[in-house]
Amino acid sequence: MARVAARDELVDAILDASRGLAALDAVSLATVDLTIAQHRALAELAARGPCRLAELAVSLEVDRSTASRIADRLARKRLVNRRRLSADRRGVRVSVTRLGRELVEEVDRRRRMEVSGIAERIGRVEAATALAGLRLLADATGEHHQRDASVGPGRVR
């Protein structure tokens, strides 16, 4: 019974943190006219480089028609380019534009500022515990990325 209660307490804490981070995302995106899904697609393209629309759909874990709609909206905002593949006329290659890359960087800067403010409110001893817990959570969700100093603070390769 104690094990179930401890698991439930952990689940509640993860959900609380998730809501807080979702609110942080909403604040970071509020002034740039992007949905969370659009930002996620744009950030994926900025990190991985040009790819086929089908590959983007797989990496975002959405169906191809959803990825296509997201790419269409981003293209209308001039944040991505869409090009038909000459070898396969059904295939579409998408890539982030300079404006799109700058927007991802701006959102990342805002998000880092918000998270830095949160981190400053956590004491030194608690920060070590929080860091260990957050790394475990990132690993468990498959979102733990190796940071690469050559691409700047907080950037992933």
LOROSE-856081 format. One record per residue: x, y, z of N, C-alpha, C in turn. Coordinates in Angstrom, 1 decimal. Layout:
residues N
n.X  n.Y  n.Z  ca.X  ca.Y  ca.Z  c.X  c.Y  c.Z
X  Y  Z  X  Y  Z  X  Y  Z
...
***
This chain:
residues 157
n.X  n.Y  n.Z  ca.X  ca.Y  ca.Z  c.X  c.Y  c.Z
0.8  -1.2  0.0  0.0  0.0  0.0  0.9  1.3  0.0
1.9  1.2  0.8  2.8  2.4  0.9  3.5  2.6  -0.5
3.8  1.5  -1.2  4.4  1.7  -2.5  3.5  2.3  -3.5
2.2  2.0  -3.5  1.2  2.6  -4.3  1.0  4.1  -4.0
1.0  4.4  -2.7  0.9  5.8  -2.3  2.1  6.6  -2.7
3.3  6.0  -2.6  4.5  6.7  -3.1  4.4  7.0  -4.6
4.0  5.9  -5.3  3.9  6.1  -6.8  2.8  7.2  -7.1
1.7  7.2  -6.4  0.7  8.2  -6.7  1.2  9.6  -6.4
2.0  9.7  -5.3  2.6  11.0  -5.0  3.6  11.5  -6.1
4.3  10.5  -6.6  5.3  10.8  -7.7  4.5  11.2  -9.0
3.4  10.5  -9.3  2.6  10.9  -10.4  2.0  12.3  -10.3
1.5  12.6  -9.1  1.0  13.9  -8.8  2.1  15.0  -9.0
3.3  14.7  -8.5  4.4  15.7  -8.6  4.7  15.9  -10.1
4.8  14.8  -10.9  5.1  15.0  -12.3  4.0  15.8  -13.0
2.8  15.5  -12.7  1.7  16.2  -13.3  1.7  17.7  -12.9
2.0  18.0  -11.7  2.2  19.4  -11.3  3.3  20.1  -12.0
4.4  19.5  -12.1  5.6  20.0  -12.9  5.2  20.2  -14.3
4.5  19.2  -14.9  4.1  19.3  -16.3  3.2  20.5  -16.6
2.3  20.7  -15.7  1.4  21.8  -15.8  2.1  23.2  -15.8
3.1  23.2  -14.8  3.9  24.4  -14.7  4.7  24.7  -16.0
5.3  23.6  -16.5  6.1  23.7  -17.8  5.2  24.0  -19.0
4.0  23.5  -19.0  3.1  23.8  -20.1  2.7  25.3  -20.0
2.5  25.8  -18.8  2.2  27.2  -18.7  3.4  28.1  -19.1
4.6  27.6  -18.8  5.8  28.3  -19.2  5.9  28.3  -20.8
5.6  27.2  -21.4  5.6  27.2  -22.9  4.6  28.2  -23.4
3.4  28.2  -22.8  2.4  29.2  -23.3  2.8  30.6  -23.2
3.5  30.9  -22.1  4.1  32.3  -22.0  5.1  32.6  -23.0
6.0  31.6  -23.3  7.1  31.7  -24.2  6.6  31.9  -25.6
5.4  31.3  -25.9  4.9  31.4  -27.3  3.8  32.4  -27.5
3.4  33.1  -26.4  2.3  34.0  -26.5  2.4  35.1  -27.5
3.6  35.7  -27.6  3.8  36.8  -28.4  4.4  36.5  -29.8
4.6  35.2  -30.1  5.2  34.9  -31.4  4.2  34.3  -32.4
2.9  34.2  -32.0  1.9  33.6  -32.9  2.2  32.2  -33.4
2.6  31.3  -32.5  2.8  29.9  -32.8  2.1  29.1  -31.8
1.6  28.0  -32.3  1.0  27.0  -31.3  2.2  26.1  -30.8
1.9  25.4  -29.8  2.9  24.5  -29.2  3.3  23.5  -30.3
2.4  22.9  -31.1  2.7  22.0  -32.1  3.5  22.6  -33.2
3.2  23.8  -33.6  4.0  24.5  -34.6  5.4  24.8  -34.1
5.6  25.2  -32.9  6.9  25.4  -32.4  7.7  24.1  -32.3
7.0  23.1  -31.9  7.7  21.8  -31.8  8.2  21.4  -33.2
7.4  21.5  -34.2  7.9  21.2  -35.6  9.0  22.1  -36.0
8.9  23.3  -35.8  9.9  24.3  -36.2  11.2  24.0  -35.5
11.2  23.7  -34.2  12.4  23.4  -33.4  13.0  22.1  -33.9
12.2  21.1  -34.2  12.7  19.9  -34.8  13.4  20.1  -36.1
12.8  20.9  -37.0  13.5  21.2  -38.2  14.8  22.0  -38.0
14.8  22.9  -37.1  16.0  23.7  -36.8  17.1  22.9  -36.3
16.7  21.8  -35.5  17.8  21.0  -34.9  18.3  19.9  -35.9
17.4  19.4  -36.7  17.8  18.2  -37.5  18.1  18.6  -39.0
17.7  19.8  -39.4  17.9  20.2  -40.8  16.8  19.8  -41.7
16.9  20.0  -43.0  15.9  19.7  -43.9  15.6  18.2  -43.9
14.3  17.9  -44.1  13.9  16.5  -44.2  12.6  16.3  -45.0
12.3  15.1  -45.3  11.0  14.8  -46.0  9.9  15.0  -44.9
8.8  15.4  -45.4  7.6  15.6  -44.6  7.3  14.4  -43.8
7.4  13.2  -44.5  7.1  11.9  -43.8  8.0  11.7  -42.6
9.3  12.1  -42.8  10.3  12.0  -41.7  9.9  12.9  -40.5
9.5  14.1  -40.8  9.0  15.0  -39.8  7.9  14.5  -39.0
6.9  13.9  -39.7  5.7  13.3  -39.1  6.1  12.2  -38.1
7.1  11.4  -38.5  7.5  10.3  -37.6  8.2  10.9  -36.4
9.1  11.9  -36.6  9.8  12.5  -35.4  8.8  13.2  -34.5
7.8  13.8  -35.0  6.8  14.5  -34.2  5.7  13.5  -33.6
5.7  12.3  -34.1  4.8  11.3  -33.7  3.3  11.7  -34.0
3.2  12.2  -35.3  1.8  12.6  -35.8  1.7  11.9  -37.1
0.4  11.9  -37.6  0.3  11.3  -39.0  0.7  12.4  -40.0
0.9  11.9  -41.2  1.5  12.7  -42.2  0.6  13.9  -42.6
-0.7  13.7  -42.5  -1.6  14.8  -42.9  -1.5  15.9  -41.8
-1.3  15.6  -40.6  -1.1  16.6  -39.5  0.2  17.3  -39.7
1.2  16.6  -40.0  2.5  17.3  -40.3  2.4  18.2  -41.5
1.7  17.8  -42.5  1.5  18.6  -43.7  0.8  19.9  -43.3
-0.3  19.8  -42.5  -1.0  21.0  -42.1  -0.1  22.0  -41.3
0.6  21.4  -40.4  1.5  22.2  -39.6  2.6  22.9  -40.5
3.1  22.2  -41.5  4.1  22.7  -42.4  3.5  23.8  -43.3
2.3  23.6  -43.7  1.5  24.6  -44.5  1.4  25.9  -43.8
1.0  25.8  -42.5  0.8  27.0  -41.7  2.2  27.7  -41.5
3.2  26.9  -41.2  4.5  27.5  -41.0  5.1  28.1  -42.3
4.7  27.5  -43.4  5.2  28.1  -44.7  4.4  29.4  -45.0
3.2  29.5  -44.7  2.4  30.7  -44.9  3.0  31.9  -44.0
3.6  31.5  -42.9  4.2  32.5  -42.0  5.7  32.7  -42.4
6.1  32.1  -43.5  7.5  32.2  -44.0  8.6  31.7  -43.0
8.2  30.7  -42.2  9.1  30.1  -41.2  9.7  28.8  -41.7
9.1  28.2  -42.7  9.7  27.0  -43.4  9.5  27.1  -44.9
10.3  26.4  -45.6  10.2  26.2  -47.0  9.7  24.8  -47.3
8.8  24.7  -48.3  8.3  23.3  -48.7  8.7  23.2  -50.2
9.4  22.1  -50.5  9.7  21.8  -51.9  9.3  20.4  -52.3
8.7  20.3  -53.5  8.5  19.0  -54.0  9.8  18.3  -54.4
9.9  17.0  -54.2  11.1  16.3  -54.6  11.0  16.0  -56.1
12.0  16.2  -56.8  12.0  15.9  -58.2  11.9  14.5  -58.5
12.6  13.6  -57.7  12.6  12.2  -57.9  11.2  11.5  -57.6
10.5  12.1  -56.6  9.3  11.6  -56.2  8.3  12.8  -56.0
7.5  13.0  -57.0  6.6  14.2  -57.0  5.6  14.2  -55.8
5.4  13.0  -55.2  4.5  13.0  -54.0  5.2  13.5  -52.8
6.6  13.4  -52.8  7.4  13.7  -51.7  7.6  15.2  -51.5
7.7  15.6  -50.3  7.9  17.1  -50.0  9.0  17.2  -49.0
9.9  18.1  -49.3  11.1  18.3  -48.4  10.8  19.6  -47.7
10.9  19.7  -46.3  10.7  20.9  -45.6  12.0  21.3  -44.9
12.2  22.6  -44.8  13.4  23.1  -44.2  13.0  24.5  -43.5
13.7  24.8  -42.4  13.5  26.0  -41.7  14.1  27.2  -42.4
13.4  28.3  -42.4  14.0  29.5  -43.0  14.8  30.3  -42.0
15.6  31.3  -42.4  16.3  32.1  -41.5  15.4  32.7  -40.4
14.2  33.2  -40.9  13.2  33.8  -40.0  12.7  32.7  -39.0
12.5  31.5  -39.4  12.1  30.4  -38.6  13.1  30.1  -37.5
14.4  30.0  -37.9  15.5  29.7  -37.0  15.6  30.8  -36.0
15.5  32.1  -36.4  15.5  33.2  -35.4  14.4  33.1  -34.4
13.2  32.7  -34.9  12.1  32.6  -34.0  12.3  31.5  -33.0
12.8  30.4  -33.4  13.1  29.3  -32.5  14.1  29.8  -31.4
15.1  30.5  -31.9  16.1  31.0  -30.9  15.5  32.0  -29.9
14.6  32.8  -30.4  14.0  33.8  -29.5  13.1  33.1  -28.5
12.3  32.1  -28.9  11.5  31.4  -28.0  12.4  30.7  -27.0
13.5  30.1  -27.4  14.4  29.4  -26.5  15.0  30.4  -25.5
15.4  31.6  -26.0  15.9  32.6  -25.0  14.9  33.0  -24.0
13.6  33.2  -24.4  12.6  33.5  -23.4  12.3  32.4  -22.4
12.3  31.2  -23.0  12.1  30.0  -22.1  13.2  29.8  -21.1
14.5  30.0  -21.6  15.6  29.9  -20.7  15.6  31.0  -19.6
15.1  32.2  -19.9  15.0  33.3  -18.9  14.0  32.9  -17.9
12.8  32.4  -18.3  11.8  32.0  -17.4  12.3  30.8  -16.5
12.9  29.8  -17.1  13.4  28.7  -16.3  14.5  29.1  -15.3
15.4  30.1  -15.8  16.4  30.6  -14.9  15.8  31.2  -13.7
14.7  32.0  -13.8  14.1  32.6  -12.7  13.5  31.5  -11.7
13.0  30.4  -12.3  12.6  29.3  -11.4  13.8  28.7  -10.7
14.8  28.5  -11.4  16.0  27.8  -10.9  16.6  28.7  -9.7
16.6  30.0  -9.9  17.1  30.9  -8.8  16.3  30.8  -7.5
15.0  30.4  -7.6  14.2  30.3  -6.4  14.4  29.0  -5.7
15.2  28.1  -6.3  15.4  26.8  -5.7  16.8  26.9  -4.9
16.8  26.5  -3.7  18.1  26.6  -2.9  19.1  25.6  -3.5
20.4  25.8  -3.0  21.5  25.1  -3.6  21.4  23.6  -3.3
21.0  23.2  -2.1  20.8  21.8  -1.7  19.7  21.2  -2.5
18.6  21.9  -2.5  17.4  21.4  -3.3  17.7  21.3  -4.8
18.5  22.2  -5.3  18.9  22.2  -6.7  19.5  20.9  -7.1
20.4  20.4  -6.3  21.1  19.1  -6.6  20.1  18.0  -6.7
19.1  18.0  -5.7  18.1  17.0  -5.7  17.2  17.1  -6.9
16.8  18.4  -7.2  15.9  18.7  -8.4  16.6  18.2  -9.7
17.9  18.5  -9.8  18.6  18.2  -11.0  18.6  16.7  -11.2
18.9  15.9  -10.1  18.9  14.5  -10.2  17.5  13.9  -10.7
16.5  14.5  -10.0  15.1  14.1  -10.4  14.7  14.4  -11.8
15.1  15.6  -12.2  14.7  16.0  -13.6  15.5  15.2  -14.6
16.7  14.9  -14.3  17.5  14.0  -15.3  16.8  12.6  -15.4
16.4  12.1  -14.2  15.7  10.8  -14.3  14.4  10.9  -15.1
13.7  12.0  -14.9  12.4  12.2  -15.6  12.7  12.3  -17.1
13.7  13.1  -17.5  14.1  13.3  -18.9  14.5  12.0  -19.5
15.3  11.2  -18.8  15.6  9.9  -19.3  14.4  9.0  -19.5
13.5  9.0  -18.5  12.3  8.1  -18.5  11.4  8.5  -19.7
11.4  9.8  -20.1  10.5  10.2  -21.2  11.2  10.2  -22.5
12.5  9.9  -22.5  13.3  9.8  -23.8  13.6  11.2  -24.3
13.5  12.2  -23.4  13.8  13.6  -23.8  15.2  14.1  -23.3
16.0  13.2  -22.8  17.3  13.6  -22.3  18.2  13.7  -23.5
18.7  14.9  -23.8  19.7  15.1  -24.9  21.0  15.5  -24.4
22.0  15.1  -25.1  23.4  15.5  -24.7  23.5  17.0  -25.2
24.0  17.8  -24.3  24.2  19.2  -24.6  25.5  19.3  -25.3
25.6  20.2  -26.3  26.8  20.4  -27.1  27.2  21.9  -26.9
28.3  22.1  -26.3  28.8  23.5  -26.0  29.0  24.3  -27.3
29.3  23.6  -28.4  29.6  24.3  -29.7  28.3  25.0  -30.2
27.1  24.6  -29.8  25.9  25.2  -30.3  25.3  26.1  -29.3
26.0  26.4  -28.2  25.5  27.4  -27.2  24.7  26.8  -26.1
24.5  27.6  -25.0  23.9  27.1  -23.8  22.5  26.6  -24.1
22.2  25.4  -23.6  20.8  24.9  -23.7  20.5  24.3  -25.1
21.4  24.4  -26.0  21.1  23.9  -27.4  21.5  22.5  -27.5
20.7  21.7  -28.3  21.0  20.3  -28.5  21.5  20.2  -29.9
22.3  19.2  -30.1  22.6  18.8  -31.5  21.8  17.7  -32.0
***
